Amino acid sequence: MLRACWAQTSRTIASSSTQCSTSFHTAAVLHAQVSRQNVARGVKKANQIRKEERWKRAQANRPSVVLGTRPGDEAKWENCLLKKVLVDVEELVSSTELVPTQQGVGTVHLPKQVSFGIGEAEKQLLFGDLPLLSSVRGTDATADLAKSPPQNARIPDNYAHRPTVAALKNQGDDRVVNNQIELQKANAFAKLVDLRNANAAGIAYENRRRIIAAFSTPQNPFDPGRSEVQAALLTYKIRNLWNHLTTFRRDLGNRRGLRKLVHERAKILKYLKRVDQNRYETVLEQLALEPESVEGELVV
């Protein structure tokens, strides 16, 4: 009897000790699994944070797809060829000085920037050659007026009131008088063709003319179909439209037009890169564009 009780007690103690050890071992395993999961979550979160930081740094240093310059590098646009060619509207409005220029009839005060369509050759023709020719022609006409009419010529009714030679001599040299008249006409016409009198469409026309002249080749001074000229014209349009959209943020209709212009410029520049790498790099510098703003997928 005693032996049977002892055996039963031993079995009970053994089974209880086995259950305790089994329960203790299971809790340790579960605790280890939870710890590993927590460490993995922490590592994943840290990696995600580092990835976001790298993306933010890349985006902060990425050039603008529209403007083509990096943040804080706006001086590149101020020093490029396209910016120097365009008309500075603020400077144009604020400038009131005229440039005195010596011409055949005297000193003509010309504006710093004449209206669109008037180059150096046209300026010389309008303010140098034509006033001088008109002055000479006026002198000859005055001398012919002082002469007696031919015998068989029909005498007009007001011929008796014609100026006599003595009256002309008393009035002074006819050439000087005509020069003064033509000089007044030239100064008045110079004020008329001042670029400050032009509207926005006139200034845009002058800008397009300057861009075509600046980006064309010496062999073909006016070549609007050249790739560099097309890229420059599109850049000019893009910047104007960007300034408009920055001012009027609710103008959603023109945003699609801006995207189309940006992609069209990228197509032209990528074509130029395939054709001639040197021309491509040169025009990027002239337009203040970074290669990353043109190459790859563009999302505007």
Buried (B, 14 or more C-beta within 10 A) or exposed (E): EEEEEEEEEEEEEEEEEEEEEEEEEEEEEEEEEEEEEEEEEEEEEEEEEEEEEEEEEEEEEEBBBBBBBBEEBEEBBEEBBBBEBBBEEEEBEEBEEBEEBEBBBBEBBBBBBBBBEBEEEEBEEBBBEBBBEBBBEBBEEBEEEBEEEEEEEEEEEEEEEEEEEEEBEEEEEBBEBBBEBBBEBBBEBBEEBBBBEBEEEBBBBBBBBBBBBBBBEEEEEEBBEBBBBBBBBBBBBBBBBBEEBEEEEEEEEBEEEBBEBBEBBBEBBEEBBEEEEEBBEBBBEBBBBBBBBBEEEBEE
